[in-house]
Amino acid sequence: MFLFASGLAAAQAPTLAATPPMGWNSYNAFGNKIDDALIRAQADALVASGMKDAGYLYVNLDEGWAASRDAGGVIHPNPGFPDMRALGDYIHSKGLKFGIYSAPSKQTCGGNPGSMGHESQDARTYAAWGVDYLKYDICGFEDPFNKVLATDPAAAHASMLEWYRKMYDALQATGRPVVYSICQYGLDAVWQWAPEVGANLWRTTSDVKDNYGSITGNGFSEAGLTRFAGPGHWNDPDMLEVGNGKLTADDGRTQMSLWAILAAPLLAGTDLTKMSDETRAILCNREVIAIDQDAAGKQGDRIAVEGPQEVWMRPLSGGAKAVGLFNRGRSGMTMHVKFAAAGLRGSVAVHDVWQHRDLGTMRDSFEIFVPKHAVVLLTLKPVRE
């Protein structure tokens, strides 16, 4: 049974993650090799690049910061992080927010200490450091969970809820508002119960990679999950790979467009100190961000598919629609969207979001050539006649 929100989780929705979180995460660019100086440099670049002004606020440490526990059980970072409170203060001084990583297991998949058995202790430590966001990742315990799931699904489900609820309760007890991101790759149909354990967002997929197939695989697998998302609680197809590896500009625009239609968190994962003007322009497109952050909080879904052609639509505030025409094929193709399929009748004003260009007022449908592995992102607005 899906609980839309319950108890304390419901009270968060109007203020905490009311729109999908935006920021930066260390993992995609740096893996487990992070330190204080690197994080400060990324925070500086987030501001200098204009990304903060565009809405990217969270600076999130992923795997690689934790080292050990002392005799009293208190978590300690590795020597690369000499003073976590000072790091949090530095991030806050930039007008940004501080995020951190842990796991509902004894060890993370990187072999660092997790929070199992230390939930309250770690939550108090994070609060003392000024943490605003926690990513809580099951990767170190995924295989044992799957073994239990295969033999006793009810017990496995109860354990999953217990692990994640313990940390949520511990965070709440500190009195500090902390966005709670649970990461367990869609196990156990997480979208059905995540709000019940206080989650503001939950991973629905495996890790995204810096290639077109991974981006579209993660994004298009969100089909049918629309009803589980809304203000304060979001489906999460993983972080942005824009600017990484050999991704083209079309690949980057595809991920940004799809994530915006999905009302997905926008967590950049590139080295912000080295990103190109092209990458910055993709990440900072204000029209795309406005779709992602639309106040109505309605996730989009697929409205048409024909071979490698996919058309996705998201309802926006005020009756407008965001529509993405995605071409997964090996050649360019002419694609079209029928306005009726998007819930529109009569005359419609068509606007190309990436080109920042009005395309005119039309009736019934719109068609356009879409290159291979590319997207055309539109806003459609009904016109009074």
C-alpha positions as CSV (number, residue, x, y, z in Angstrom):
1,M,0.0,0.0,0.0
2,F,1.3,3.4,-0.9
3,L,1.1,6.0,1.9
4,F,1.4,9.4,0.2
5,A,2.8,10.9,3.4
6,S,2.2,10.3,7.0
7,G,3.0,11.7,10.4
8,L,6.0,13.9,10.5
9,A,6.8,13.3,6.8
10,A,3.6,15.1,5.9
11,A,4.5,18.2,7.9
12,Q,7.7,18.6,5.9
13,A,6.1,18.8,2.5
14,P,5.3,22.5,2.3
15,T,8.8,23.7,3.3
16,L,11.4,21.0,2.9
17,A,12.1,19.9,-0.7
18,A,8.9,21.6,-1.8
19,T,10.5,21.6,-5.3
20,P,13.1,19.0,-6.4
21,P,16.4,19.7,-4.7
22,M,19.1,21.3,-6.9
23,G,22.8,21.3,-6.2
24,W,26.1,19.4,-6.8
25,N,27.3,16.0,-5.7
26,S,30.9,14.8,-5.6
27,Y,30.5,11.2,-6.8
28,N,30.2,11.3,-10.6
29,A,33.3,13.4,-11.1
30,F,35.5,12.3,-8.2
31,G,34.3,9.0,-6.9
32,N,35.6,8.3,-3.4
33,K,38.6,10.7,-3.7
34,I,37.4,13.9,-2.1
35,D,38.8,16.3,0.5
36,D,38.1,19.6,2.1
37,A,40.0,21.7,-0.4
38,L,38.2,20.1,-3.3
39,I,34.8,20.6,-1.8
40,R,35.5,24.3,-1.1
41,A,36.7,24.8,-4.7
42,Q,33.4,23.3,-6.0
43,A,31.4,25.5,-3.7
44,D,33.3,28.5,-5.0
45,A,32.7,27.5,-8.6
46,L,29.0,26.9,-7.9
47,V,28.7,30.5,-7.0
48,A,31.1,32.0,-9.6
49,S,29.6,30.1,-12.5
50,G,26.1,31.5,-11.9
51,M,24.7,28.1,-10.9
52,K,23.8,29.3,-7.4
53,D,21.8,32.1,-8.9
54,A,20.1,29.6,-11.2
55,G,18.9,27.6,-8.1
56,Y,21.7,25.1,-7.4
57,L,22.2,25.3,-3.7
58,Y,23.3,21.9,-2.2
59,V,27.0,21.0,-2.0
60,N,26.9,17.3,-1.2
61,L,29.7,15.0,-0.2
62,D,29.1,11.5,-1.4
63,E,31.1,8.3,-0.4
64,G,34.7,8.9,0.7
65,W,34.6,11.4,3.6
66,A,34.2,9.0,6.6
67,A,37.1,7.1,8.1
68,S,36.4,5.6,11.6
69,R,34.6,5.7,14.9
70,D,36.2,6.4,18.2
71,A,35.8,4.3,21.4
72,G,32.6,6.2,22.1
73,G,31.2,5.4,18.6
74,V,31.5,9.0,17.3
75,I,32.0,9.1,13.5
76,H,35.2,10.9,12.3
77,P,36.2,12.0,8.8
78,N,39.4,11.1,7.1
79,P,42.4,13.4,7.4
80,G,41.4,15.2,4.2
81,F,38.6,16.8,6.2
82,P,40.3,18.4,9.3
83,D,37.2,20.3,10.5
84,M,33.7,19.3,9.2
85,R,32.0,22.1,11.1
86,A,34.3,24.6,9.5
87,L,33.6,23.2,6.1
88,G,29.8,23.4,6.7
89,D,30.3,27.0,7.9
90,Y,32.2,27.8,4.7
91,I,29.5,26.3,2.5
92,H,26.9,28.3,4.4
93,S,28.9,31.5,4.1
94,K,28.4,31.2,0.3
95,G,24.6,31.1,0.7
96,L,24.7,27.3,0.0
97,K,23.6,24.2,1.8
98,F,25.7,21.3,3.1
99,G,25.0,17.6,2.2
100,I,26.6,14.4,3.4
101,Y,26.5,10.6,2.8
102,S,26.0,7.5,4.9
103,A,24.3,4.1,4.8
104,P,21.8,2.0,6.8
105,S,24.5,-0.7,7.3
106,K,27.7,-1.3,9.3
107,Q,29.8,-0.4,6.3
108,T,29.2,1.5,3.1
109,C,30.0,-0.2,-0.2
110,G,33.3,1.8,-0.1
111,G,34.3,0.1,3.1
112,N,33.7,3.2,5.3
113,P,31.6,3.2,8.5
114,G,27.8,3.3,7.9
115,S,25.2,4.4,10.4
116,M,23.6,1.1,11.4
117,G,23.4,1.1,15.2
118,H,24.6,4.7,15.4
119,E,21.6,6.5,13.8
120,S,20.9,9.0,16.7
121,Q,24.6,9.5,17.3
122,D,25.4,10.3,13.7
123,A,22.3,12.5,13.3
124,R,23.5,14.6,16.2
125,T,27.0,14.8,14.7
126,Y,25.6,15.9,11.4
127,A,23.4,18.6,13.0
128,A,26.5,19.9,14.9
129,W,28.3,20.1,11.6
130,G,25.5,22.1,10.0
131,V,24.4,19.4,7.6
132,D,21.3,20.2,5.5
133,Y,21.0,17.1,3.3
134,L,21.6,13.3,3.9
135,K,22.0,10.7,1.2
136,Y,21.4,7.4,2.8
137,D,22.6,4.6,0.6
138,I,21.9,0.8,0.9
139,C,24.7,-0.2,-1.5
140,G,26.7,-1.9,1.2
141,F,23.8,-4.1,2.2
142,E,22.0,-4.7,-1.1
143,D,23.0,-8.3,-1.7
144,P,22.1,-9.5,1.8
145,F,18.7,-7.7,1.5
146,N,18.0,-9.4,-1.9
147,K,18.7,-12.8,-0.4
148,V,16.2,-12.2,2.4
149,L,13.7,-10.8,-0.2
150,A,13.9,-14.0,-2.2
151,T,12.8,-16.2,0.7
152,D,10.8,-13.9,3.0
153,P,9.5,-10.7,1.2
154,A,7.5,-9.5,4.2
155,A,10.5,-9.7,6.6
156,A,12.7,-8.0,4.0
157,H,10.2,-5.2,3.5
158,A,9.8,-4.7,7.3
159,S,13.5,-4.5,7.7
160,M,13.8,-1.9,4.9
161,L,11.2,0.3,6.5
162,E,12.9,0.0,9.9
163,W,16.4,0.9,8.7
164,Y,15.2,4.0,6.9
165,R,12.7,5.1,9.5
166,K,15.3,4.9,12.3
167,M,17.5,7.5,10.6
168,Y,14.5,9.7,9.7
169,D,13.4,9.7,13.4
170,A,17.0,10.5,14.5
171,L,17.2,13.4,12.1
172,Q,13.9,14.7,13.3
173,A,15.0,14.5,16.9
174,T,17.9,16.9,16.3
175,G,15.4,19.7,15.4
176,R,17.4,20.6,12.3
177,P,15.6,20.5,8.9
178,V,17.5,17.9,6.8
179,V,16.5,16.8,3.3
180,Y,16.4,13.0,3.5
181,S,17.4,11.2,0.3
182,I,17.2,7.5,0.4
183,C,19.2,5.6,-2.1
184,Q,18.4,1.9,-2.7
185,Y,18.0,1.7,-6.5
186,G,14.3,1.0,-6.7
187,L,14.4,-2.1,-4.5
188,D,11.1,-3.3,-3.0
189,A,9.1,-0.7,-5.1
190,V,10.5,2.1,-3.0
191,W,8.2,4.7,-4.5
192,Q,5.2,3.0,-2.8
193,W,6.5,3.4,0.8
194,A,9.3,6.0,0.8
195,P,7.2,8.9,2.2
196,E,6.1,6.6,5.0
197,V,9.8,6.6,6.3
198,G,10.1,10.3,5.9
199,A,12.0,10.4,2.6
200,N,12.0,13.6,0.5
201,L,13.4,11.8,-2.5
202,W,14.2,8.2,-3.3
203,R,16.3,6.5,-6.0
204,T,14.3,4.5,-8.5
205,T,17.2,3.3,-10.6
206,S,20.7,2.0,-10.7
207,D,23.6,4.5,-10.8
208,V,23.5,6.6,-13.9
209,K,26.6,6.5,-16.2
210,D,28.0,9.1,-18.6
211,N,26.5,7.6,-21.7
212,Y,23.3,8.1,-23.6
213,G,21.9,4.6,-23.0
214,S,22.3,4.9,-19.2
215,I,20.7,8.4,-19.1
216,T,17.7,7.4,-21.2
217,G,17.4,4.0,-19.5
218,N,17.2,5.6,-16.1
219,G,14.9,8.4,-17.2
220,F,12.4,6.5,-19.3
221,S,12.1,3.8,-16.6
222,E,10.2,6.4,-14.6
223,A,7.1,5.8,-16.8
224,G,4.1,5.1,-14.6
225,L,5.5,6.6,-11.4
226,T,3.9,10.0,-11.8
227,R,1.4,9.6,-9.0
228,F,4.0,8.9,-6.3
229,A,5.8,12.3,-6.7
230,G,4.8,15.7,-5.4
231,P,5.9,18.6,-3.3
232,G,8.2,17.3,-0.5
233,H,8.7,13.8,-2.1
234,W,10.3,13.0,-5.4
235,N,11.2,10.1,-7.6
236,D,15.0,10.3,-8.2
237,P,16.5,8.7,-11.4
238,D,20.0,9.7,-10.1
239,M,22.3,12.6,-10.6
240,L,23.2,14.6,-13.7
241,E,26.1,13.5,-15.9
242,V,26.1,16.7,-18.0
243,G,29.7,17.6,-18.8
244,N,31.2,14.2,-18.0
245,G,33.0,11.7,-20.2
246,K,32.2,11.8,-23.9
247,L,28.7,13.1,-23.6
248,T,27.7,15.4,-26.4
249,A,25.7,18.6,-26.0
250,D,22.6,16.7,-27.3
251,D,23.2,14.1,-24.6
252,G,23.3,16.8,-22.0
253,R,20.2,18.5,-23.2
254,T,18.4,15.1,-23.3
255,Q,19.2,14.5,-19.7
256,M,18.2,18.0,-18.5
257,S,15.0,17.9,-20.6
258,L,14.0,14.4,-19.3
259,W,14.9,15.2,-15.7
260,A,12.9,18.5,-15.9
261,I,9.8,16.7,-17.2
262,L,10.2,14.0,-14.5
263,A,10.4,16.7,-11.7
264,A,13.7,15.0,-10.8
265,P,16.3,16.5,-8.5
266,L,19.0,18.4,-10.4
267,L,22.3,17.5,-8.8
268,A,25.2,18.3,-11.1
269,G,28.0,15.8,-11.1
270,T,30.8,17.4,-13.1
271,D,33.9,19.2,-12.0
272,L,32.6,22.7,-11.8
273,T,36.1,24.3,-11.8
274,K,36.7,22.9,-15.3
275,M,33.3,22.9,-17.0
276,S,33.0,24.4,-20.4
277,D,30.7,27.3,-21.4
278,E,28.6,24.7,-23.2
279,T,28.1,22.6,-20.1
280,R,27.3,25.7,-18.0
281,A,24.8,26.9,-20.6
282,I,23.0,23.5,-20.5
283,L,23.0,23.3,-16.7
284,C,21.9,26.9,-16.3
285,N,19.1,27.1,-18.9
286,R,16.5,29.0,-16.8
287,E,13.6,27.9,-18.9
288,V,14.5,24.2,-18.3
289,I,15.0,24.8,-14.6
290,A,11.6,26.5,-14.4
291,I,10.0,23.4,-15.8
292,D,11.8,21.2,-13.3
293,Q,10.9,23.6,-10.4
294,D,7.3,24.2,-11.4
295,A,5.3,24.9,-8.3
296,A,2.5,22.5,-9.1
297,G,5.0,19.7,-8.5
298,K,3.4,17.3,-11.0
299,Q,5.7,14.7,-12.5
300,G,5.4,14.1,-16.2
301,D,4.9,10.8,-18.1
302,R,5.1,9.3,-21.5
303,I,2.2,10.2,-23.7
304,A,3.3,8.5,-27.0
305,V,5.9,6.1,-28.2
306,E,6.7,4.8,-31.7
307,G,9.8,2.7,-32.1
308,P,12.7,4.9,-30.9
309,Q,10.5,8.0,-30.7
310,E,9.2,8.9,-27.3
311,V,7.0,11.9,-26.4
312,W,6.7,12.9,-22.7
313,M,4.5,15.6,-21.2
314,R,4.5,17.4,-17.8
315,P,1.5,19.5,-16.7
316,L,2.7,23.0,-15.5
317,S,1.1,25.7,-13.4
318,G,-1.5,27.8,-15.2
319,G,-2.5,25.1,-17.7
320,A,0.6,25.0,-19.8
321,K,2.4,21.8,-20.7
322,A,6.0,20.9,-21.1
323,V,6.6,18.4,-23.9
324,G,9.8,16.6,-24.8
325,L,10.3,14.8,-28.2
326,F,13.1,12.3,-27.7
327,N,14.7,10.5,-30.6
328,R,16.5,7.4,-29.4
329,G,17.1,6.2,-33.0
330,R,20.3,5.9,-35.1
331,S,19.2,8.6,-37.5
332,G,17.3,11.9,-37.4
333,M,13.5,11.7,-37.7
334,T,10.6,13.9,-38.1
335,M,8.5,13.7,-34.9
336,H,5.2,15.1,-33.9
337,V,3.0,15.7,-30.9
338,K,-0.8,15.7,-31.0
339,F,-2.1,18.5,-28.8
340,A,-5.1,16.3,-27.7
341,A,-2.6,13.7,-26.3
342,A,-1.2,16.5,-24.1
343,G,-4.6,17.5,-22.9
344,L,-5.0,20.6,-25.1
345,R,-7.7,21.7,-27.5
346,G,-8.0,24.6,-29.9
347,S,-5.1,27.0,-30.6
348,V,-1.8,26.4,-28.8
349,A,1.2,28.7,-28.6
350,V,4.4,26.6,-29.1
351,H,7.7,27.7,-27.7
352,D,11.1,25.9,-28.2
353,V,12.8,25.9,-24.7
354,W,16.4,25.2,-25.8
355,Q,16.3,27.7,-28.7
356,H,14.4,30.3,-26.5
357,R,12.2,30.9,-29.5
358,D,8.4,31.2,-30.1
359,L,7.4,28.9,-33.0
360,G,3.9,30.3,-33.4
361,T,0.3,29.5,-32.7
362,M,-1.0,26.2,-34.1
363,R,-3.9,23.8,-33.9
364,D,-4.1,20.0,-33.5
365,S,-0.5,19.1,-33.7
366,F,3.1,20.1,-34.2
367,E,6.0,18.4,-36.0
368,I,9.7,19.0,-36.2
369,F,12.9,17.2,-37.2
370,V,14.8,15.7,-34.3
371,P,18.4,14.6,-34.8
372,K,19.5,11.2,-33.5
373,H,20.0,11.0,-29.7
374,A,18.5,14.5,-29.4
375,V,15.5,16.2,-27.9
376,V,13.2,19.1,-28.7
377,L,11.7,20.5,-25.5
378,L,8.6,22.6,-25.9
379,T,6.2,24.5,-23.8
380,L,2.6,24.5,-25.0
381,K,0.1,27.1,-23.8
382,P,-3.6,27.2,-24.7
383,V,-4.6,30.4,-26.5
384,R,-8.0,32.0,-25.8
385,E,-10.0,32.4,-28.9
